[in-house]
Amino acid sequence: MKIIGRNSEETLMKSLLNSPKSEFLAVYGRRRIGKTYLIKNVYTENIAFEFTGTQNATLINQLFKFWEKINDYFPGQAAYAPPKSWSEGFSLLKKCLLKSPEKKVIFFDEVPWIAGKRSNFLEELAYWWNDWASNQNLVVVVCGSAASWMLTKVINHKGGLHNRVTKRLNLKPFTLAETKLYLQDLGVNWDNYQITQFYMAVGGVPTYLNEAQAGETVTQTIDRIFFGNDHFMQTEFHSLYAALFEGYQSHISIIRALAEKWQGLSRSEIIKSTKLADGGGLSQVLSELEASSFITKLLPMGKKQKDALYRLSDEYSLFYLKYIEKKSKSSKYEWLKIAQTDTYKIWCGYAFENVCIRHVEAIKTALGISGIYTEISSYWYRGNEEEQGFQIDLLIDRADNAINICEMKFVNDDFRMTESYTIQLKRRREAFRNVSKTKKMLFNTLITTYGLKNVESSGQIDHVLTLENLFELKQF
């Protein structure tokens, strides 16, 4: 089947087939991002055995299903009875695998579900790899949607798997450019503006993007999948977090708090808003959400780690909490009305900021600074009786003695500079220089949909980027 985008990921995965040694690949990323699809399609001719874990299944049940898969892949070679432990299970798999001159792939999917408490799956996987599989002509692939779990339990394992993973692959949501390719493959030929509107509602998640249909406008599609009858996108929110995280209510509490504060919250503000206890548990929840691309951590320029701001960056969660959850009853064509309101236009402004932050590498390329070391941050100043406070949501601090102060505007036409807005940008640049004490050059950088209408009045704008620039970079 056709693979859309994922060029660098596919190249890495195929290179393992040509390696002179066995390889251990860990693939992780949020639910519905296309991990299993990618693995099966890249390795479609190489998979010698595949097993997928079952959520909340008992050890006996997992082993029985493993035994069934052994019988499917190696008819006539399997044991007469299911293994009673993972030690027996891996011994059985070892007996069934015949050494081949061509490299074969062994694929364990949803490993966090297989490796339940007291299952000893990871310990036996480590022994099997260290004692036998590492000396065979194999690519062993382990995959899971709980990204933080994969990082802690597999990639940074303290026991037998320590430093055994030879390659890791963090599969992230599609970029705008990849999204466009994916939609075109579905026969959906929206322009960049409409694609961005859809992206702000569902993100770059292939399963969600797959709900688009040819012959519909983006407004019709959003109305159908979010406001139609019993569509899974209306109930996906809770099942999404429940499938990824243990004790997921804490994760949802943080997501809800961040949804109410567009500019982001510090750790102390999250504690105050959610009433969650400070400590390692909170750190783990934040780490899990960040590793799974649900939140983004930005360190304000000149601040310490304790001042870091967390922003809700998952487009689907942001849209769901704003427009779906609080609706007592959804009705068809409701979105057609909402999309015309000023409230939606204001919401688009914040959602577009998230899109720009997610595509900061594309922004750097458009500015011609992709090869320059940069630090991405935000900046806020509360102000006092004499000075007005201000906030900058995206700063690109460059090693070539310059800083881009990014201003992001999502409008349905060329952006028009007003006199008051020009004065505002001038004052903010001066205020930022005075407060931050920076000696670097400061460039006001406008990122908008189509460009500037009155270019002659844009004296305070040094760079203008459009959606075309955000769509240019296919892989980063």
C-alpha positions as CSV (number, residue, x, y, z in Angstrom):
1,M,0.0,0.0,0.0
2,K,1.1,3.6,-0.6
3,I,3.1,5.4,2.0
4,I,2.4,9.2,2.2
5,G,5.3,11.3,3.4
6,R,7.5,9.7,6.0
7,N,10.4,9.8,3.6
8,S,13.2,10.0,6.2
9,E,11.5,7.4,8.4
10,E,11.2,4.9,5.5
11,T,14.8,5.5,4.5
12,L,16.0,4.7,8.1
13,M,13.8,1.6,8.3
14,K,15.0,0.2,5.0
15,S,18.6,0.8,5.9
16,L,18.3,-1.7,8.7
17,L,17.6,-4.4,6.2
18,N,21.0,-3.8,4.7
19,S,22.9,-3.7,8.0
20,P,25.5,-6.5,8.5
21,K,24.2,-7.1,12.0
22,S,20.9,-7.6,13.8
23,E,19.1,-4.4,14.6
24,F,16.7,-3.5,17.4
25,L,14.3,-0.7,16.4
26,A,11.9,1.1,18.8
27,V,9.0,3.0,17.2
28,Y,6.8,5.2,19.3
29,G,4.3,8.0,18.9
30,R,0.8,8.9,19.8
31,R,-2.3,6.7,19.0
32,R,-3.6,6.7,15.4
33,I,-0.4,8.3,14.1
34,G,0.2,5.5,11.7
35,K,3.0,3.5,13.4
36,T,1.7,0.0,12.6
37,Y,0.7,1.0,9.1
38,L,4.2,2.3,8.4
39,I,6.0,-0.7,9.8
40,K,3.8,-3.2,8.0
41,N,4.1,-1.5,4.7
42,V,7.8,-0.8,4.8
43,Y,8.6,-4.4,5.9
44,T,5.7,-6.1,4.1
45,E,8.0,-8.6,2.4
46,N,10.3,-9.1,5.4
47,I,8.0,-9.8,8.4
48,A,8.7,-13.3,9.6
49,F,6.5,-13.0,12.8
50,E,4.2,-10.3,14.2
51,F,2.4,-10.2,17.5
52,T,0.1,-7.4,18.8
53,G,-0.7,-6.9,22.5
54,T,-4.2,-6.7,23.9
55,Q,-5.1,-3.9,26.3
56,N,-5.9,-5.0,29.8
57,A,-5.5,-8.7,28.9
58,T,-4.2,-11.2,31.4
59,L,-0.9,-12.9,31.1
60,I,-2.5,-16.2,30.2
61,N,-4.6,-14.5,27.5
62,Q,-1.6,-12.7,26.0
63,L,0.4,-15.9,25.9
64,F,-2.6,-17.8,24.3
65,K,-2.8,-15.2,21.5
66,F,0.9,-15.3,21.1
67,W,0.7,-19.1,20.6
68,E,-2.1,-18.6,18.1
69,K,0.1,-16.3,16.1
70,I,3.0,-18.8,16.2
71,N,0.6,-21.4,14.7
72,D,-0.4,-18.9,12.0
73,Y,3.1,-18.1,11.0
74,F,4.7,-21.5,11.5
75,P,2.1,-24.2,10.9
76,G,3.2,-27.6,12.1
77,Q,6.1,-26.2,14.1
78,A,4.4,-24.9,17.2
79,A,4.0,-26.6,20.5
80,Y,0.8,-28.5,21.2
81,A,-0.1,-26.2,24.2
82,P,0.3,-22.5,24.8
83,P,3.4,-21.4,26.7
84,K,2.9,-20.7,30.4
85,S,5.4,-17.9,30.6
86,W,7.3,-15.5,28.3
87,S,10.4,-17.5,28.9
88,E,8.6,-20.5,27.2
89,G,7.1,-18.2,24.6
90,F,10.5,-16.8,23.4
91,S,12.0,-20.3,23.5
92,L,9.2,-21.4,21.2
93,L,9.7,-18.5,18.8
94,K,13.4,-19.2,18.7
95,K,12.7,-22.8,17.7
96,C,10.4,-21.7,14.9
97,L,12.7,-19.1,13.3
98,L,15.0,-20.6,10.8
99,K,18.1,-18.7,9.9
100,S,17.8,-17.0,6.5
101,P,20.3,-15.3,4.2
102,E,17.7,-12.5,3.9
103,K,17.1,-10.3,6.9
104,K,13.8,-11.0,8.5
105,V,11.7,-8.7,10.7
106,I,10.2,-9.7,14.1
107,F,7.5,-7.2,15.0
108,F,6.0,-6.7,18.5
109,D,3.2,-4.2,18.4
110,E,1.6,-2.4,21.4
111,V,4.4,-3.5,23.7
112,P,3.1,-1.5,26.7
113,W,0.0,-3.7,26.6
114,I,2.1,-6.9,26.4
115,A,4.4,-6.0,29.2
116,G,1.9,-5.8,32.0
117,K,2.9,-5.9,35.6
118,R,4.6,-9.1,36.7
119,S,4.5,-10.4,33.1
120,N,8.3,-10.5,32.8
121,F,7.9,-9.8,29.1
122,L,10.7,-7.2,28.9
123,E,13.1,-9.3,30.9
124,E,12.6,-12.3,28.7
125,L,12.7,-10.1,25.5
126,A,16.1,-8.8,26.8
127,Y,17.4,-12.3,27.4
128,W,16.2,-13.6,24.0
129,W,17.8,-10.6,22.3
130,N,21.1,-10.8,24.2
131,D,21.4,-14.6,24.1
132,W,20.3,-15.3,20.6
133,A,18.5,-12.8,18.4
134,S,21.4,-10.2,18.4
135,N,23.5,-12.9,16.6
136,Q,20.9,-13.7,14.0
137,N,20.1,-11.9,10.7
138,L,17.1,-10.1,12.2
139,V,15.4,-6.7,12.6
140,V,13.5,-6.8,15.9
141,V,10.8,-4.0,16.0
142,V,9.0,-3.0,19.2
143,C,6.3,-0.4,18.9
144,G,4.0,1.4,21.3
145,S,1.7,4.4,21.5
146,A,2.6,5.3,25.1
147,A,5.6,7.3,24.1
148,S,6.9,8.0,27.6
149,W,6.6,4.4,28.6
150,M,8.6,3.4,25.5
151,L,11.3,5.8,26.4
152,T,11.5,4.8,30.1
153,K,10.9,1.1,29.9
154,V,12.5,0.1,26.5
155,I,14.9,2.8,25.2
156,N,16.3,3.8,28.6
157,H,15.7,0.3,30.2
158,K,17.9,-0.2,33.4
159,G,18.1,-3.9,33.0
160,G,18.9,-6.3,30.2
161,L,17.7,-4.0,27.5
162,H,20.0,-1.2,28.5
163,N,21.6,0.3,25.4
164,R,20.3,-2.6,23.3
165,V,18.0,-0.5,21.1
166,T,20.1,0.3,18.0
167,K,17.7,2.7,16.4
168,R,14.7,4.7,17.6
169,L,11.9,6.4,15.6
170,N,9.6,8.9,17.1
171,L,6.7,9.1,14.6
172,K,5.1,12.5,14.8
173,P,2.0,14.0,13.3
174,F,2.1,14.9,9.6
175,T,3.3,18.3,8.7
176,L,1.1,20.6,6.6
177,A,2.9,19.5,3.5
178,E,2.5,15.8,4.3
179,T,-1.2,16.5,5.1
180,K,-1.7,18.0,1.7
181,L,-0.2,15.0,0.0
182,Y,-2.4,12.7,2.1
183,L,-5.6,14.6,1.3
184,Q,-4.7,14.7,-2.4
185,D,-4.3,10.9,-2.3
186,L,-7.9,10.8,-0.9
187,G,-9.1,12.9,-3.8
188,V,-9.6,15.9,-1.5
189,N,-8.1,18.9,-3.4
190,W,-8.5,21.8,-0.9
191,D,-6.3,24.9,-1.1
192,N,-3.7,25.6,1.6
193,Y,-6.1,27.8,3.6
194,Q,-8.8,25.1,3.8
195,I,-6.2,22.5,4.7
196,T,-4.9,24.6,7.5
197,Q,-8.5,25.1,8.8
198,F,-8.9,21.3,8.9
199,Y,-5.4,20.8,10.4
200,M,-6.4,23.2,13.2
201,A,-9.3,20.9,14.0
202,V,-7.8,17.5,13.7
203,G,-4.0,17.9,13.5
204,G,-1.7,15.9,11.3
205,V,-3.1,12.5,12.5
206,P,-3.7,10.2,9.5
207,T,-6.7,8.4,11.0
208,Y,-8.5,11.8,11.5
209,L,-7.4,13.1,8.1
210,N,-8.8,10.0,6.5
211,E,-12.3,11.2,7.4
212,A,-12.1,14.0,4.7
213,Q,-14.1,13.3,1.6
214,A,-13.8,14.4,-2.0
215,G,-16.6,16.8,-3.0
216,E,-16.9,18.5,0.4
217,T,-15.7,21.8,1.6
218,V,-13.7,21.8,4.8
219,T,-16.7,23.4,6.6
220,Q,-18.9,20.5,5.4
221,T,-16.3,17.9,6.5
222,I,-15.9,19.4,10.0
223,D,-19.7,19.6,10.3
224,R,-20.1,16.0,9.4
225,I,-17.5,14.4,11.6
226,F,-18.0,16.6,14.7
227,F,-21.6,17.5,14.5
228,G,-23.2,14.7,12.6
229,N,-24.7,11.5,14.1
230,D,-22.5,9.3,16.3
231,H,-19.2,9.9,14.5
232,F,-16.2,8.5,16.4
233,M,-14.5,12.0,16.4
234,Q,-17.2,13.1,18.9
235,T,-16.2,10.4,21.4
236,E,-12.5,10.0,20.7
237,F,-11.3,12.4,23.4
238,H,-11.6,10.1,26.4
239,S,-10.7,6.9,24.7
240,L,-7.6,8.5,23.2
241,Y,-6.1,9.3,26.6
242,A,-7.4,6.2,28.3
243,A,-5.7,4.0,25.7
244,L,-2.4,5.8,26.2
245,F,-1.9,6.5,29.9
246,E,-2.5,4.8,33.2
247,G,-4.4,7.1,35.5
248,Y,-5.3,9.2,32.5
249,Q,-7.6,11.5,34.5
250,S,-4.6,13.5,35.6
251,H,-3.5,13.9,32.0
252,I,-6.9,15.1,31.0
253,S,-7.0,17.6,34.0
254,I,-3.8,19.2,32.7
255,I,-5.1,19.3,29.1
256,R,-8.3,21.0,30.3
257,A,-6.3,23.6,32.2
258,L,-4.1,24.4,29.3
259,A,-7.1,24.7,27.0
260,E,-8.4,27.5,29.1
261,K,-5.1,29.4,29.0
262,W,-4.0,30.1,25.4
263,Q,-0.6,31.6,26.3
264,G,0.3,28.5,28.4
265,L,0.8,27.7,32.1
266,S,3.8,27.3,34.2
267,R,4.2,24.2,36.4
268,S,3.1,26.2,39.5
269,E,0.0,27.5,37.6
270,I,-0.9,24.0,36.5
271,I,-0.8,22.8,40.1
272,K,-3.0,25.7,41.2
273,S,-5.5,25.1,38.3
274,T,-5.7,21.3,38.5
275,K,-5.1,20.8,42.3
276,L,-2.6,18.0,41.4
277,A,0.2,17.4,43.9
278,D,3.6,18.6,43.1
279,G,6.3,16.0,42.7
280,G,7.5,13.1,40.6
281,G,4.0,12.1,39.6
282,L,3.2,15.4,38.0
283,S,6.6,15.4,36.3
284,Q,5.8,12.0,34.8
285,V,2.4,13.1,33.5
286,L,3.9,16.3,31.9
287,S,6.7,14.2,30.4
288,E,4.2,11.7,29.0
289,L,2.1,14.4,27.4
290,E,5.1,16.1,25.9
291,A,6.6,12.9,24.5
292,S,3.3,12.1,22.9
293,S,3.1,15.5,21.2
294,F,0.0,16.7,23.2
295,I,1.7,19.6,24.9
296,T,4.7,21.8,24.0
297,K,7.2,23.1,26.6
298,L,8.7,26.5,25.8
299,L,11.2,28.2,28.0
300,P,10.7,32.0,28.1
301,M,13.9,33.8,27.1
302,G,16.1,34.6,30.1
303,K,14.0,32.5,32.5
304,K,14.8,29.4,34.5
305,Q,13.4,25.9,33.9
306,K,10.8,26.5,36.7
307,D,9.4,29.3,34.6
308,A,8.8,27.1,31.5
309,L,5.4,27.5,29.9
310,Y,3.4,24.5,28.8
311,R,1.0,24.9,25.9
312,L,-1.7,22.6,24.6
313,S,-0.5,21.8,21.1
314,D,-2.7,18.8,20.2
315,E,-5.1,20.3,17.7
316,Y,-7.9,17.7,18.2
317,S,-8.0,18.2,21.9
318,L,-8.0,22.0,21.6
319,F,-10.9,21.9,19.1
320,Y,-12.9,19.2,21.0
321,L,-12.7,21.1,24.3
322,K,-13.7,24.4,22.7
323,Y,-16.6,23.3,20.5
324,I,-17.7,19.7,21.1
325,E,-17.6,18.7,24.8
326,K,-19.8,21.5,26.2
327,K,-22.5,21.0,23.6
328,S,-25.5,19.4,25.1
329,K,-26.7,18.3,21.7
330,S,-25.1,18.6,18.3
331,S,-27.1,19.2,15.2
332,K,-26.2,19.0,11.6
333,Y,-25.1,22.2,9.9
334,E,-24.2,23.7,13.3
335,W,-20.6,24.2,12.2
336,L,-21.7,26.2,9.2
337,K,-23.0,28.8,11.6
338,I,-20.2,28.7,14.1
339,A,-17.5,29.1,11.4
340,Q,-18.9,32.5,10.6
341,T,-18.7,33.9,14.1
342,D,-16.1,36.3,15.5
343,T,-15.5,33.8,18.4
344,Y,-14.2,31.3,15.9
345,K,-12.0,33.8,14.2
346,I,-10.4,34.6,17.6
347,W,-10.0,30.9,18.3
348,C,-8.3,30.5,14.9
349,G,-5.7,33.0,16.0
350,Y,-4.5,30.8,18.8
351,A,-4.8,27.6,16.9
352,F,-2.7,29.1,14.1
353,E,0.0,30.1,16.6
354,N,0.3,26.4,17.6
355,V,0.5,25.4,13.9
356,C,3.4,27.9,13.4
357,I,5.2,26.7,16.5
358,R,4.9,23.1,15.2
359,H,6.3,24.2,11.9
360,V,9.2,26.3,13.2
361,E,11.7,24.5,11.0
362,A,9.7,25.5,7.9
363,I,9.8,29.1,9.2
364,K,13.5,28.9,9.6
365,T,13.9,27.6,6.1
366,A,11.8,30.4,4.7
367,L,13.9,32.9,6.6
368,G,17.1,31.4,5.2
369,I,18.4,30.4,8.6
370,S,17.9,26.7,8.6
371,G,21.7,26.1,9.0
372,I,22.0,28.5,11.9
373,Y,21.8,27.4,15.5
374,T,18.7,28.8,17.1
375,E,16.8,28.6,20.4
376,I,13.0,28.6,20.2
377,S,11.3,30.4,23.1
378,S,8.6,32.8,24.2
379,Y,8.7,35.9,26.3
380,W,6.4,37.6,28.7
381,Y,6.6,40.8,30.8
382,R,4.0,41.5,33.4
383,G,4.6,45.2,33.4
384,N,4.2,47.7,36.3
385,E,2.6,51.0,37.1
386,E,4.9,52.7,34.6
387,E,5.3,50.1,31.8
388,Q,2.7,48.1,30.0
389,G,3.1,44.3,30.0
390,F,3.4,42.3,26.8
391,Q,3.8,38.7,25.6
392,I,5.6,37.2,22.6
393,D,4.5,33.7,21.8
394,L,7.3,32.8,19.4
395,L,10.9,34.0,19.5
396,I,13.6,32.6,17.3
397,D,16.9,33.5,19.0
398,R,19.7,33.1,16.5
399,A,23.4,32.4,16.8
400,D,24.1,35.1,14.1
401,N,23.3,37.9,16.6
402,A,19.7,38.3,15.7
403,I,16.2,37.5,17.0
404,N,13.0,37.1,15.0
405,I,9.9,38.3,16.9
406,C,7.2,36.3,15.3
407,E,3.6,37.7,15.0
408,M,1.1,35.2,13.7
409,K,-2.2,36.2,12.0
410,F,-4.8,33.8,10.5
411,V,-7.1,35.8,8.2
412,N,-9.1,34.9,5.1
413,D,-7.5,37.6,2.9
414,D,-4.3,39.6,2.7
415,F,-3.5,41.1,6.1
416,R,-4.0,44.9,6.4
417,M,-1.7,46.9,8.6
418,T,-3.4,49.6,10.6
419,E,-1.7,52.6,12.1
420,S,-2.5,51.4,15.6
421,Y,-1.1,48.0,14.9
422,T,2.1,49.5,13.4
423,I,2.6,51.6,16.5
424,Q,1.9,48.5,18.7
425,L,4.7,46.5,16.9
426,K,7.1,49.4,17.3
427,R,6.5,49.8,21.0
428,R,6.7,46.1,21.6
429,R,10.0,45.8,19.9
430,E,11.4,48.7,21.9
431,A,9.9,47.4,25.1
432,F,11.4,43.9,24.5
433,R,14.9,45.4,23.9
434,N,14.7,47.5,27.1
435,V,13.4,44.7,29.3
436,S,15.5,41.8,27.9
437,K,18.7,44.0,27.6
438,T,19.5,42.2,24.4
439,K,22.0,43.8,22.0
440,K,21.0,41.6,19.1
441,M,19.2,42.8,16.0
442,L,15.4,42.5,16.3
443,F,13.3,41.5,13.3
444,N,9.5,41.7,13.4
445,T,8.4,38.7,11.5
446,L,4.8,38.4,10.3
447,I,3.5,34.9,9.5
448,T,0.0,35.1,7.9
449,T,-2.1,33.4,5.4
450,Y,-1.8,35.3,2.1
451,G,0.6,38.2,2.8
452,L,0.3,41.9,3.3
453,K,-2.3,44.1,1.5
454,N,-0.7,47.5,2.2
455,V,3.0,46.7,1.9
456,E,3.9,50.4,1.8
457,S,2.5,50.8,5.4
458,S,4.5,47.9,6.8
459,G,7.6,49.8,8.0
460,Q,7.7,47.8,11.2
461,I,7.6,44.4,9.5
462,D,11.0,43.0,8.4
463,H,9.9,39.7,7.1
464,V,6.5,38.4,5.8
465,L,5.9,34.7,5.5
466,T,2.7,33.0,4.2
467,L,1.0,29.6,4.2
468,E,3.0,28.8,1.1
469,N,6.2,28.9,3.3
470,L,4.7,26.6,5.9
471,F,3.7,24.1,3.2
472,E,7.1,24.1,1.5
473,L,9.0,21.7,3.8
474,K,7.9,18.1,3.5
475,Q,10.2,16.6,6.1
476,F,11.8,18.0,9.3
